Amino acid sequence: MTASGAAVGAAGAIMLRPSIAGPCLALSIALAASACGTTSERADRRPAAAPATADDTARSDAAAAAFYRAHLRGYGEDGAPAMSGFASGLPRGARLAAYRPLLTRALWQRLERAQRAQTAFIAAHPDLKPPLIEGDVFSSAAQDEMILSFALGRRTAMSVDAERVQILLTGSDLPKGQGPGRQWRDDALMRREDGVWKLDDIEFDTADGSTPRTRLSKILDEALQ
């Protein structure tokens, strides 16, 4: 090969390299992007990082509805049905047992502590009316008011395992059908425990809307101190 031919060959090689490098670079980028996508997809499948699914939120709604259906049955201590839609004071006996599968361990333990404190109060002060002996501890119904019905409202996710479900309640101090009833909103605070949605707390409505909303957990902790 002559010197000029070698120069032409070298020049041709130089001209060919960009056309080869372009596809190679594009292929490398595509492979890298594909690898990154695979890593991201694997990360998204980790249980701790995955957001709540539509099925999960449906179960939290169902759990809240199950609790309020059980509450409206208003079981008495001996298992006989109490006045429809009205359950007075801390639940005991068969009425408490009906709630057990629907409550988180934390709420169940609070109820047990409150019961023990109430029993001790009665023994120590037989002539006094103990706290939490009257009224509906699971709603912001008035003293002589019965819950007639409930409906599920808006649901808000607070974390992967915690949601707030609005409970739209209708109550009255008259038997069902004898008055329009009063409507208000409590919030059921639901928690997923051991893979199952359960009631963890209740945030109560206020009579005038101007005072801060309080929670069932606070009432149970403070009422019998």
CORGIFEN-V841694 format. One record per residue. N is the residue number from 1. RES is the residue in one letter. SS is DSSP state (@ for helix, = for strand, . for the rest). PSI is psi in degrees with one decimal (NA if undefined). D_FIRST is the distance of its C-alpha to the first C-alpha in whole Angstrom. Layout:
# CORGIFEN-V841694
n = {N	N}
res = {RES	RES}
ss = {SS	SS}
psi = {PSI	PSI}
d_first = {D_FIRST	D_FIRST}
This chain:
# CORGIFEN-V841694
n = {1	2	3	4	5	6	7	8	9	10	11	12	13	14	15	16	17	18	19	20	21	22	23	24	25	26	27	28	29	30	31	32	33	34	35	36	37	38	39	40	41	42	43	44	45	46	47	48	49	50	51	52	53	54	55	56	57	58	59	60	61	62	63	64	65	66	67	68	69	70	71	72	73	74	75	76	77	78	79	80	81	82	83	84	85	86	87	88	89	90	91	92	93	94	95	96	97	98	99	100	101	102	103	104	105	106	107	108	109	110	111	112	113	114	115	116	117	118	119	120	121	122	123	124	125	126	127	128	129	130	131	132	133	134	135	136	137	138	139	140	141	142	143	144	145	146	147	148	149	150	151	152	153	154	155	156	157	158	159	160	161	162	163	164	165	166	167	168	169	170	171	172	173	174	175	176	177	178	179	180	181	182	183	184	185	186	187	188	189	190	191	192	193	194	195	196	197	198	199	200	201	202	203	204	205	206	207	208	209	210	211	212	213	214	215	216	217	218	219	220	221	222	223	224	225}
res = {M	T	A	S	G	A	A	V	G	A	A	G	A	I	M	L	R	P	S	I	A	G	P	C	L	A	L	S	I	A	L	A	A	S	A	C	G	T	T	S	E	R	A	D	R	R	P	A	A	A	P	A	T	A	D	D	T	A	R	S	D	A	A	A	A	A	F	Y	R	A	H	L	R	G	Y	G	E	D	G	A	P	A	M	S	G	F	A	S	G	L	P	R	G	A	R	L	A	A	Y	R	P	L	L	T	R	A	L	W	Q	R	L	E	R	A	Q	R	A	Q	T	A	F	I	A	A	H	P	D	L	K	P	P	L	I	E	G	D	V	F	S	S	A	A	Q	D	E	M	I	L	S	F	A	L	G	R	R	T	A	M	S	V	D	A	E	R	V	Q	I	L	L	T	G	S	D	L	P	K	G	Q	G	P	G	R	Q	W	R	D	D	A	L	M	R	R	E	D	G	V	W	K	L	D	D	I	E	F	D	T	A	D	G	S	T	P	R	T	R	L	S	K	I	L	D	E	A	L	Q}
ss = {.	.	@	@	@	@	@	@	@	@	@	@	@	@	@	@	@	@	@	@	@	@	@	@	@	@	@	@	@	@	@	@	@	@	@	@	@	@	@	@	@	@	@	@	.	.	.	.	.	.	.	.	.	@	@	@	@	@	@	@	@	@	@	@	@	@	@	@	@	@	@	@	@	.	=	.	.	.	.	.	=	.	.	.	.	.	.	.	.	.	.	.	@	@	@	@	@	@	@	@	.	.	=	.	@	@	@	@	@	@	@	@	@	@	@	@	@	@	@	@	@	@	@	@	.	.	.	.	.	.	.	.	.	.	.	.	.	.	.	.	.	.	.	.	.	=	=	=	=	=	=	=	=	=	=	=	=	=	=	.	.	=	=	=	=	=	=	=	=	=	=	=	.	.	.	.	.	.	.	.	.	=	=	=	=	=	=	=	=	=	=	=	=	.	.	=	=	=	=	=	=	=	=	.	.	.	.	.	.	.	.	.	.	.	=	@	@	@	@	@	@	@	@	.	.}
psi = {137.2	167.6	-40.5	-36.6	-39.5	-39.8	-42.8	-42.3	-42.7	-41.9	-39.4	-38.8	-42.5	-40.8	-29.1	-28.4	-42.2	-38.9	-29.7	-40.6	-34.4	-56.4	-36.4	-42.4	-42.8	-40.8	-40.1	-42.8	-42.6	-42.5	-39.9	-43.1	-40.4	-42.4	-42.5	-42.1	-39.4	-42.2	-42.7	-43.0	-38.4	-39.8	-39.1	-22.6	-2.7	130.3	-37.6	-27.0	-12.5	136.1	162.6	138.8	172.2	-37.4	-37.8	-46.1	-33.1	-38.0	-35.1	-39.3	-45.6	-38.9	-41.6	-43.7	-38.6	-40.0	-47.6	-29.6	-43.7	-38.4	-40.4	-22.4	-25.3	54.4	142.4	174.8	-30.3	7.5	-11.5	143.4	132.1	-170.3	131.3	127.3	6.5	123.2	116.8	133.5	-174.4	136.4	143.0	167.4	-134.9	-32.0	-42.9	-40.3	-32.6	-28.4	-24.2	-48.6	-11.4	-4.4	147.6	162.8	-38.8	-45.4	-39.4	-43.6	-36.1	-42.4	-41.1	-43.6	-41.3	-38.4	-45.5	-42.4	-38.6	-42.6	-42.0	-37.8	-44.0	-41.1	-37.5	-27.4	70.8	-19.2	-1.3	149.5	121.6	157.6	155.4	28.5	-19.1	163.3	168.9	107.0	-16.5	9.0	170.3	28.2	149.4	169.3	-48.0	23.3	137.2	142.6	125.6	-34.1	166.5	159.0	148.9	134.2	-145.3	145.7	135.9	125.1	128.5	-27.1	-175.4	-34.8	18.8	134.9	152.4	126.1	121.0	134.0	113.5	112.2	146.3	128.5	166.5	155.3	9.1	154.8	154.9	133.3	-4.5	20.3	161.5	-26.9	160.9	144.4	141.8	177.4	119.5	160.5	124.0	122.9	107.9	144.4	139.9	114.9	123.6	35.8	3.5	134.3	133.5	161.6	127.0	-27.1	168.2	131.8	121.6	150.2	163.9	154.1	-41.5	-4.8	-1.1	-21.2	154.2	144.3	140.1	170.0	154.8	-42.3	-40.8	-41.5	-44.8	-38.1	-33.2	-25.9	-33.5	29.8	NA}
d_first = {0	4	7	8	6	6	10	10	10	12	14	15	15	18	20	20	22	25	25	25	27	30	31	31	33	36	36	37	39	41	41	43	45	46	47	49	51	51	53	55	56	57	59	61	62	64	68	69	66	67	69	72	72	74	76	76	78	80	81	82	84	86	87	89	90	92	93	95	96	98	99	101	103	104	105	109	109	111	108	110	109	110	110	107	105	106	106	108	107	104	104	105	106	104	103	101	100	98	96	95	92	91	91	88	90	90	92	94	95	96	99	100	100	102	104	105	106	108	110	111	112	114	116	116	118	119	121	118	115	112	109	107	110	110	107	104	102	99	99	100	103	106	109	111	108	106	103	103	99	96	93	89	87	84	82	80	77	78	75	74	77	80	81	84	86	88	91	94	97	100	104	107	111	112	112	109	109	112	110	107	106	104	100	98	94	93	90	89	87	85	83	81	82	81	79	82	83	86	89	88	90	92	92	95	96	99	102	101	97	98	98	95	94	95	94	96	94	96	99	99	98	101	104	105	104}
